[in-house]
Amino acid sequence: MHTIKLAVFDMAGTVVNEDNVVYKTLQKAINERGFQLTLDFVLEHGAGKEKHQAIKDIIKADIGSVDAEMAASIFEDFKVLLNEAYHKLEVGSYDGVEQMLLSLKENGIKVALNTGYDSKTAQLLLNKMDWTEGKQYDVLVTADDVVLGRPNPDMIVEAMMKLNVHDEELVLKAGDSIIDIEEGKNANCGVTIGVTTGAHTRHQLLSANPTHVLDSLTELRQLLLPS
């Protein structure tokens, strides 16, 4: 059992079940410019990243270089498409995850959500789920709140500062992509968790050497809470 004071969770694919709509939308926005990228390719090169950066990295991985103006234009298209998709989409948390977060909080573990989304998109998702700060989570940190996105540790550092947690060894980072695990390692988190509910497979997650790979976040109960 691990001793943890703060658990930091990625949103989409980790606590929020939105059927990969963000990466399907990212795929659509890029392919509308003449690319023919598969969803797996988009996930491999873009998962977990701030979305403008993801677009640049995906295109560079495909053709070896990227035009900054085109990437910026695709990003603007993506935001419009995603806003349309999310307003129509039914979203919720994965089975048992909300109850697990409440159990962590009841046992004195602070809960932060962090995301490569901007704050408007993140809040739209949370509103659809009827989640509120102070109940299911203690703080939300988005790409808008930091200069450097994942895999840099800035969002985790921001969450620690806001929640008055000073020892990285007592922080857990969980996410569904390799870059989530890299973010946790770069923040020197004591525990890093990959979960197979979203962007990357167990094999892909294991390549980043997390502390654990789980098939459901609900398994955290056994790792963190007394029986």
N, C-alpha and C positions, 0 to 999 in steps of 0.2 A: 504494500500500500504506500502511495506517495503522499508526502506532506505538501500541500499547496494552499496558498492564500489568495491567488488570483488565477482564474481560468479565462483565457482569451480565445474566443471562437470566431472563425470566419463565418460569413453569413450564407450566401448562396451555395448550395451543395453540401453544406455542413450542418447548419441548423435550419435553413430555409429550403424547402423543397419547391423549386420553381422549374423543374423539368429541363434544366440547362438552357432556359430561354435566352439568357444573356449571351451565351456563346453561339446559339443558333442565330440570334440577331446580329452578332458580330460577323459571323460567317456570311449572312445575307448582305450586310452593308459592304463588305469587302468584295464579294463575288459580283455585286452589281456594277463594279468597276472593271469587270472583265476577267477576274480571277476565277479559278475553278477549284477552290479549296474544300476539302472534306471537313466535317465537324471534328473528327479525331485530330486532324492537323491543327485546327484552331485551338482545340483543348490542349494539345501537346505544347504549343508555343505561346499561348495566351492566358492559360488558366491562372487565376489568382492575382493577376497584375492590374494596376490602374489601367483603365480601358484604352486611353490614347496610346500609352506605352505598349499595350498588348497589340494594338493594330500595327504599330511600327515593327514590333518584333516578329509578328506573324508574316508580314509582307517581306521583311528582310530574310526570314527563314526560307521563304518560297523562291524569291528571285535574286537574293544576294545583296540587295540595296533597297532603299526606300526614299521616295520623294516626300519631303516634309510637308509640303503644301497639300499633296494628295492625301497623306495620312490625316492631316488636320481636317480636311474636307470630309473624309470617310467618318471621322469621329463625330462630326456634327450630324451627319446622316444617321449614324448609329444611335445617337441620343434621341433623335426624333422617333426612330423605329422602336427603340426600347420603351420609350414612354407610351407609345401606342400599344405595344405588346403587354406591358405591365398593367395598364388600365383595364385590359380585357381579361387578364390572367387570374385564375384562382390560385392563391398561394397559401401554404401552411407550413408548420414545422413537421419534421419527420416524427413518426410514431414514438411517443415516450420522451422526446427530447425536452419539451417544455417542462414536464414533471421532473426530469433529471436536473434541469437548471434550477428549478425551485428547491430541490433537495440540496444542491450544492450551497445555495444561499442560506438555507436553514441551518447548514452545518458550518457557517462562518466563512465560506469561500466566496470571494467577490467574482462577479461575472462581467466581462467586457465583450462586446461585439466589435469586430473590425472588418473592413471591407475595402476592396478596390473600387467600389461604386462612389459616386459623389453623394453628398449628404441628402439631396432631394430624393434620389432614387432609393437610397437606403431607408429613408423615413417612409416613403410610399409603401415599401414592402412591410415594414413593421406595423404601419397603420392597417394594412390589409389583414394582418395576422392578429390585430388587436393586442399587440405587445406594447408595454409602456416602460419607460425608464423607472427604475426603482422596484419593479415587480419581477419581470422575467430576467432583466439585466440591470446592471448598475451604471454602465456608461457605453456610449456608442462612439467609435472613432472611425472616420471615413477618410478617403483619399483627399478630401478638401481640408482636412485638419493638419496635414503634414506636408513638408516640402518633398521628401523622398518616399516613394511607395515601396512595396515589396520588391525584392527580398530584403530591403533595408529594414532595420528594426524600429523605425520612427513611430509607427502606429502603436506598437507594444509599449515603447517607452512613454508615449503620451498617455496610454491607459494606466500605466503604473503611476505616473505622476498624478493624474486626476483622482486615483483611488488610494493614493498614499501607501503604495507597496514599493519597498526599496530593494528587496533582495530578489535578484533574477532567479535564483535557485528555487524560489517558492512560487514561480509563475509557470503555468502550463499554456502552451499554444496548440490549438487543434484546428485542422483544416482538411479540405478534400483535394488539395493540390500540392505538388512538390514545392512550389514557391512559398506556401504556408509554412512548411517544415523548415525551409531555409530561413525564412523570416524569424521563426522561433529560435533557431540555432544562432542567428546573428544577434539576437537580443539576449543570448546566453540563458534562455529559459531552462529551468531544471527538467522539464518534461516537454517533449514534442510528440504530437499525436497526428497520425494520418487516418482519415476515415474514408471508406470506399463508396460512400453514397453519392459522390459528385463527379468531379472532372477526371480524376486519375485512378487507375487500377491499383490493386494491391502491389503488383510487381513494380509499377512506376513509383508508388509511394515508398516502398522499401528501398529503392535506389537512393533516396535522400537520407537513409539511416535514422528514422524517427525512433523514439523510445518504444512506441507501440503503433501498430496498425489495427484499427477496429472496423468491423462491419457495421456497427451502429454506435452512435455516441452514448447510447444508454449503457454501454459496457463500462463507461467511466465510473459508474457507481461502485463497481467491484474494485476499481483501482484507487479510488479517492476516499470513499466513505466507509466508516466502520460498519460491520455487518450487524 
